[in-house]
Amino acid sequence: MAVEFANPERGILKVTDEGLAELNSQSEATEKDFQFLGTVVSFALEVGEVFPVTFVPSFYKLLLGQSISFNDLEGVDALLYRNMN
């Protein structure tokens, strides 16, 4: 199932230059698709299962209800972060 989320043709996730997965804002996925992904990831974390996709740190922070900041951009696009910092 996780592999299907990462499938580039489906487009829910995209991979950063660092090899981490992030949500793809350009995806044709519906809000329900994103909600389902969140449910699956949350369930895997809750029961201690390994989810075979490594997300950018800001994704985990959002799952935990933590705020994200400009510094979290480094985990998504290190080059952009360095150029803007």
C-alpha positions, 0 to 999 in steps of 0.5 A: 500500500505504501508503495502505491502512495509513492508511485509517481503516476499516482502523485500523492507523494514526491521525493526530494533530492535528499530521498525523502517523501513529501506531499505533492501539492501538484497532485491530482489526488483528492482530499480524501486520498490525503486523509487516507494517507494520514490515517494509514501513516498514523495507524502504522506509527500507533501500532509500531509498524514500519512505514516503508517511506521516509517523510521530510521531518516537517510531515512528522511534526504536522502529524504530531501537531507541532508547528513548522518554521522556516528552518523546516524548509531545509528538510524539503529543499536544502538548496532553496533553504541555503539560498534564502537563509 
